[in-house]
Amino acid sequence: MAKNTICVWYDKDAEAAARFYAATFPDSAVGAVIRAPGDYPDGKQGDVLVVEFTVAGIPCIGLNGGPAIKHNEAFSFQIATDTQEETDRYWNAIVGNAGQESECGWCKDKWGVSWQITPRVLSEALSAGGGQAKRAFDAMMTMRKIDIAAIEAARRG
């Protein structure tokens, strides 16, 4: 296990989530699946308790902690994309697997985890400052999934 690892709380589907992420994003994998050595408040001995996984190179663990804690947008994975095809592929994988669209490149997977599918061109435009940042920002504010061509056009003015 890495020295610093993101822990993501799930009701009971950490392994399914980890396998979905590993199948969807490059440089992702499922590692150890640790089962409960005894009964606990929301499960019993032998249930999957913790899953070690990597998402786009980031080490994580999924903890099946039960229904008490729900995900919100205070935590999200941000995936940088280079093309519209890549943006569409990740967006469609998450939303098309019982996920939910939101605004400005945000969506949630079926487990409630938030994702930002962010084309690099958008980040570059916002970092540039000035008029191009404002135009790109205004264009982004009208979008759900980010449209790279529209961001580039807004950036140029």
Secondary structure, 3 states (H helix, E strand, C coil): CCCCCEEEEECCCHHHHHHHHHHHCCCCEEEEEEECCCCECCECCCCEEEEEEEECCEEEEEEECCCCCCCCCCCEEEEEECCHHHHHHHHHHHHCCCCEECCCCEEECCCCCEEEEEEHHHHHHHHHCHHHHHHHHHHHCCCCCCCHHHHHHHHHC
